[in-house]
Amino acid sequence: MKTFTTTAALQQYLQSLQGKTIGFVPTMGALHQGHLSLIALSLQQTDVTVCSIFVNPTQFNNATDFDKYPRTVAEDAAMLEAEGCHVLYAPENPAEVYDGYTMQTFAFNGLDSVMEGKFRPGHFNGMANVVYRLFDIVKPTKAYFGEKDYQQLAIVQAIVAPHFAGLTIVPCPTTRENDGLAMSSRNRRLSSEGRATAAHIPQILFGTTKQGFTTAAQAKAYAEAEFAKIQGLMLEYFEIADKNSLQPADTLNSHSRIFIAAFVDDVRLIDNIAFSW
Ligand code: AMP
């Protein structure tokens, strides 16, 4: 695997790959099997797989969250190498990543007014800018995004990718631990007790889809009551929304998706699943 810590060196290398398809997996590091599933798909579908590790300051609306975000680049590089990833772009200097780039204010057409956008002001504009910038640097043929961050995936597909002709966004299913908890870099900040508490999140989510509810209000009331029973788990939001528009749904159907954010041990966890029967 080739590792680049500056944009100029990466670009010079990528220019030498003329004619090859490039698969791109942008990450913030602290890699786990969820990230590696995206790398594996890219390796299957494209000639050269590029993974970026960049904890992007502009998408954190909370300085403590940014400071506490786990950084494990040496371990990450070893995992990528073992997976067969071809290129790691791990810029060391955020100013250099954005050198020559003018920050944009994106129009999100309502996709950012709900859920993560509502509770993390500015997050999606920061995210959209870094993804735009990284697409511009890497010029991928395909870029891989996890459904774990469903709203991010929807925004990248609808708002960022259309600026890049010939780019395909590939959605990837959420990888879960054996007890159902969605894999996340943030899970490693949980205490062992917190880790056990967090397992209730997928249990309640999947449990909610099995109650035979027909309206979102019924499902929401049930799930909120279930979450209230769990000590040490603080629900921030529970929403049922249309999988395309992300706007709140009233009636449950095959387009409905459940989205939640919850705190365990002061760690903010998110998850979402399809409302399938
Ligand atoms: P992050 O490093 O958290 O910014 O994530 C980088 C990419 O990996 C994003 O496209 C995420 O949606 C994806 N990802 C993170 N966790 C998972 C998971 N458990 N399953 C599948 N994809 C994931």
Residues whose N, C-alpha, C, O or C-beta is under 5 A from the ligand:
A	BS01	AMP	P26 T27 M28 G29 G34 H35 Y144 F145 G146 E147 K148 D149 C172 P173 T174 T175 A182 M183 S184
